[in-house]
């Protein structure tokens, strides 16, 4: 069984290493955005309150054109947390946990989601 806290810490460090390539990660810090107790990693840069209603994107910060918002977590399959009940969200597995990545990217940012998924897969996540 993976040591989820260590895996998530390593993932956060690797994401931090992308700062030079992705300006939207300028303020990303594993120590500030990682919550080991909940196995979550949440980050927002240049975001605003959602203007649309309905769907999970209405309940989270939305990025400006040059921004990004993402939430990554490892959770049990039985989780009934509202964030884990959203349909059509790509996920993966790692050991006995579900790997959940919600990401919203600004229209003028270099796409980041694919790189985060590649990091997750390098650390054992299987889609």
N, C-alpha and C positions, 0 to 999 in steps of 0.2 A: 504494500500500500504506500503510495507516495506521501511524503511529509509535505502536506499542502501549504503550510506556512512558508517553508523554505522554497518551494516551487514558485509560489506567488511573489515572494521577495525577489527571486532571480528574474522573473518575468518583468517586474517593475524596474529593476536595474537595467535590463536590456532595453525596455521602452525608453528609459532615461537616456540611454546611449544614442537614441535617434534624434536628439535635439538639434544637432547641426544640420541635419537633412530636412527636418520638419519644424519650421518656425512656430507652428501652433503648439509645440511642446515646450516652448520657452520657459514656462513657469512650472513644469512638471517636476515633482520631487517624490521619490518613493517614500521618504519619511513623512511628507505632508499628505500624500494622497492614498496611502496604503493603510488599511485597517486589518491587521492580522487577526484580531479576535473574531471578526465577521467574515474573514477571507474575501474582502472586497478591495477594489482599486477603483476610485472614482476621481475624475478630473474634468475640469471645464476651463476653457480659455476663450475670452471674448465671446461671452454668451449673453442671452437676454431671456426674459420670460416668454414662454410659448404664446403665440397669438391664435393658434388653432385650437379647436375643441375635439376631444375624443382621441382614443389611441394612446399608446404609451408616450409618444412624443409630446403630447399636450401636458404631461405631468413632469417633464424634466426641462432643464435649461436648454434652449436652442442656440446653436452657434450663429454668430455674425458671419459675414462672408469670409473673414480671415480666422475664424475660430473653430473649435472642436469641443465636443462633450462626449465622454465615454464612461461606461460603468462596466467593470469586469468583476465577476464573482464566481466562486466555487460553492455549490450548494447541493443539498440532498435532493434526490428525485421527488420526494414527497413534500417538498416545500410548498406552502400555500401563500407565501408572501406575494403581494399583488404584483410586484415586479417580475416574479417567476411564472405568472399565469398568462403572460401576453402571448398571443398567437404569432406565428410567422417571424420569430426571432431566431436567427441561426445560433446553434449551440453545438457543443461537443461534450465528450466525456473525458475524465481523467480519474483513473481508479474507480471509486464508487461515487464520484461527484459529477454533477453537471457543470460544465464550463459555459458561462453565459456572458456574451459580449453585446452590449447595446452601445451603438456609436452613431453620433450625428456629426457630419462634417460640413464646414462652410463651403459655399459655392466656389470660392477662390483659393482654397487650400489644396496642397498636394495630398492626394488620397492616402490615408493612413491605415484604414481598416485591414487591408490585405497584409500589410507588414505586421500588424498586431497578431493576426491569425497565424502568420508564419512563425512568429515567436512562440505562440501557444503550442503549435504543433511540434516545434523543436523541443519543447519541455514536456511532451508526452500527450497532449490533448489530441483526441481523435474525433474527427467530424463524422 
